[in-house]
Amino acid sequence: MTELLDLRHIRAGREIPTEIYSDQPYIAQTGDGAWLCVVTTGAGREGETGQHVVTMRSDDQGRSWSRPVDVEPADGPEASYAVLLAAPSGRIFCFYNHNTDNLRAVRADDPPYAGGLCWRVDSLGHFVFKYSDDHGRTWSAQRYEIPIRAMEIDRRNAYAGAIQFFWNVGKPFIHQGAAFVSLHKVGGFGEGFFTSSEGVLLKSANLLLERDPADAVWETLPDGEAGLRAPAEIGGPIAEEQSYVVLSDGSFYCVYRTIDGHPACAYSRDGGHTWSASQYARYADGRLMKHPRAANFVWKCRNGKYLYWFHNH
């Protein structure tokens, strides 16, 4: 009997070419109809020297890919955790972490690390972007830094906020002509790597309108000193990898991981300036969803429905 393979099974997939390490393959459709994939890759393991960002194009829906194009080279400072945003104009933006100052270690606030230092430096520094006006075939020579407003979690870190710790896996989105980019702030390094975390949004009302991205104005949301955290008085110090979707009434819904055994979620009715009290996600019958400290995402489909992807433990 011939074995039938469910096409959703991983063995039926087509591999995207990368180096040894591969993380966060995000795909955006370009103005010329191609698929553009960005991926964090490197010759070593996650967080090792040489980690960088590349993109590839596919004209046949992922059956084959062009040769990788460096957004940042492997011999430069660590560049990591990139996401793409396709503008209505056809311009593509690529946002990512960049260890611009080429730090080789930072102080740990909960050191199981030798000498009280964390030698992994891919989740700190500067949040930057480049752009492409040729559908991802080449990228701007200049990188542009997004200013991140310091909050309580930054001022409590080992450098009192002079060095900021963060990364991102959330997809950017557009709402009422403004660009929104997710960011996960980190309070320090120690056991479990990140010792505390919370989510914010970086918003630019004019990025999509300016020919020169240097003229873009950015703000950090929500207002105040705290980002999206685990439920108060119940949750632990971890609230990260926020995933956002715009609902039919214009509200924002966000879901994210914790270390509490359940995903947390919150709503904003004012474009991200304020949020409802975070709570653990539940099924329609009120049961708590189970989920570990792992990525979970929500998507809006073209038919108006929503999909939630998580680890059903």
N, C-alpha and C positions, 0 to 999 in steps of 0.2 A: 504494500500500500504506500502510495506517495505521501510523504509528510507535508502537510500544509502549514506554512509559516504565517502567523498573524503579522501583517505589515507594520503593526504598532510595536512589535518586539524589537529590542535593541539590535538583535542580529540582522535585522532587515535594514538597518540604518546605513547611511553613507558617511564615512568619516571625513571630517573637515581637516585638512592638513595643517599640522602645527609642529612645534618642537617637542621636547620631552614633557614639559609641564604645559597644561592647557586649562584655561579657566574662562568662564563667562563668554561663551560665543553668542553674541547678540547680532541679530540680522535686521536690517532696514531695507526697504525697497527704494531704489533710486529713481530719479526722474526719467531715466532711459529704460526702465523696466527691469534692471538687473537686481539681484540680491547682493547686498553689501554686508559682509560679516566682519565684525571686530572681535578680537580675542586677545587675552593676556596670555603670553607664552614665554618660554625660556628653556635653556638647555639643562637646567637643574630642577630642583624641587620648588614648591611654592615658597616665595619670599627670598629665594637665593639671588645673589648677584647675577645680573644679566636678564632679569625679568623685564619684559617690555611689551609694547602694544603693536599689533600688526592688523592689517585689513586685507581682505580678499574679495573678489567679485565672482559671481556666478551668473551666467546667462541662460542656464538650463535648470533652474530651481534646485540647485545643490548637487546635481549629478557630477559636476566638475567645477574646479575653482582655479582662478588665476594665481600666479605666483604671489606670495605675500608681499605687501608693501609696508615698510616700517612707518608707523606714526611716530615712534621713538625708537632709536637704535638699541641693540643689545649691549653695546659698549658704553652707553651713557648711564646716568642715574636711573634707579628703578622707576619704571612707568607701569602702572597697574590698574586693573579693574575699570576698563573703559566701557562706555555706553554711547549709543548713537541717537541723534535726533535729526530727522529729515524735515527741513523747513519747507513751507509752501513754495518758496522761490526756487527750490531744487538744491539749494546749498545743504550740505551735510555737516553737522557738528559732531565732534568726537570729544567727550569729556572723560577725564581720567586723573588718578593720583600721579603726582610727580615729585620725586625726592630731589628737587631742584638744588638744594644746598648740599647734596651728596653726603648726608650724615651717615656714619658707619655704625653708630649705636646710640641709643637714648636711655635715659634713666628709667628703671622700672620701679613702680610704686609698691609692688608686692613681689619681691624678688625670690622666685625659685631659680633665677638666672644667675650665672656666675658673675661675681663682682657687682651684683645689683643692676646689671645692664641688660637691655634687650637688643640683640644684634640683628633682629629682623626689622627692616626699615622701609617696607613697602606700603605701610598704612599711616603715613604721616607726610608732613611737608606742605605741598601746595596743590590745590585743585585747579586744573587747567583745562584748556580745550584748544584744538585746532579745527580747521574747517576745510572742506573740499568743494570746489565749484565745477569739478569734472566727474561727478558721480562716483567718487571714491578712488579714482585712478591715481591721484596725487593729493598731498596734504600741504597746507600752508607751512611755509618755512618758520613763521613765527608762532609761538604758543602764547595763549592769553590766559592770565590768571584771574580766577573768580575770587573776590574778597569774601571771606567767611566771617560773619560777625561772631566775636567771642561771647560765650555764654558761661553759665556757672560750671558746666562740666569741663570747659577748657581751663578756666581759672583755677580749678582744683587739680590740674595735672601737675606732673613733676617739674614743669617749666612755667607754671602759673599762666599758661596760655601763650607764652612767647613762641613755642612750637605747638602746632595743633596736630592732633591725631585723628584720623578719619579714613573712611573708604566708602565705596558705593557699589551696590548691585541693582538698584532700582532704575527702571527705565524712565527716561525723561518723557514729558508730555507737554502739550500745548493746550491752553485754555484761554479763551477770549483774547487771542493774539499774543499772549505772554508765554514765555518758555519757563518751564519748571524742571529743575534737576534735583534728584534726591541726593542726600548725603547722610552718612551715619557717623556721628561724632563719637569719639572714644575718649574715656577718661584716664586710662592708664594701661600699662602692660604688666602681666604677672601670670598667675596660674590660670590656664584656659586661654592664654594670650591676651584677650581684652578683659579688663577687670570691671569696666562699666561702659555703657553705650546708650545712645538715644538718637532719634531721627529728626532731621530738619529738611526743609525745602529751600533751594536757592532759586529765586525768581528774577527774571529780567523781563520788563514790560516792553523793551525796545530792541532786544537782540535780533529778532527776526526782521526788523525794519532797517537796521543800520548796514550800510555797505562795509564800513570799517568796524569789526567786532570790538575794537578798543573803545568805541563810544558807547558800548552797552553799559547799562546801570543795573546793579544787582542788589537785592536785599535778601536777608536770611529770615525765614519763617519757621516756626510761629513767632509772634511778638513775645517779648519777655525773656526770661533767663533759662527756660527749660524747653527741651524738645519733646518728641513723643517718647514716653517712658512706659515701663511695665505698670500694670494697675497699682495704684497707691496702696500702701500698707499690706499688700499681699505679695506683689511680685518681687523678683530679684533685681539686681543692678543691670541686667542685660535687656536691651530693647533695640533691635537692629535689623538690617536688611528690609527696611520699609518698602512696601510695594503700593503704589497709588493707582486709583482709577477715578475718572470723573463720572458721576452718576447722571441720570437723565434730567435731574433738576438743577444741575450745576454744582452740587455738593461734591466734596472729595471724600473718598473712602480709602483708608489705609490699613493694611494688615502687615504684621511683622513678627519675627521670632523672639522668643524669650528663653530662659532656662527653667521655666516653671512647669513644663509639660504641656503647655497650651499656647497657641498663637494669640497675640493681642491685636486689638483693632480700635479705630477711632474714626470720627467723622468731623469734617470742617464744613461749615455753612457759609464761610466768608472768604473763600479763596486761600485758605491755609494760615490766616492770621491767628485764629484761635481754633481749638479742637475740643471735642467732647472728652469727658473723662475716659481714659482707656479702659477697656474691659477685655476679658477673654472671649474669643470667638465661640459661638454656639451653633448647634444645629437648630432647625426650625422647631423641634420639640423641646428645646431648652437644654439638651445635653451639651456638655463642654466637648469641644473638639480636642483630640490629643495630637500633639505635635512636638518634636524635639527641637533642639537648637540647630535648625536647618532652614534653608531658604524656603519661602512660600510666596506664591505670586497670585495676583488677581488680574484678569484681563477682561476687557469689554469686547465682545464679538460684533461683527458687522450686522448681525440680525438683532442687535439690541440686548442680547442676553449677556450674562457674565459667567466666567469660569474661574474657579478657585483651585489652585494646585498646591497640595501639601503632603506631608508624610503621615499617613494614617496609622499611627502606632497604638 
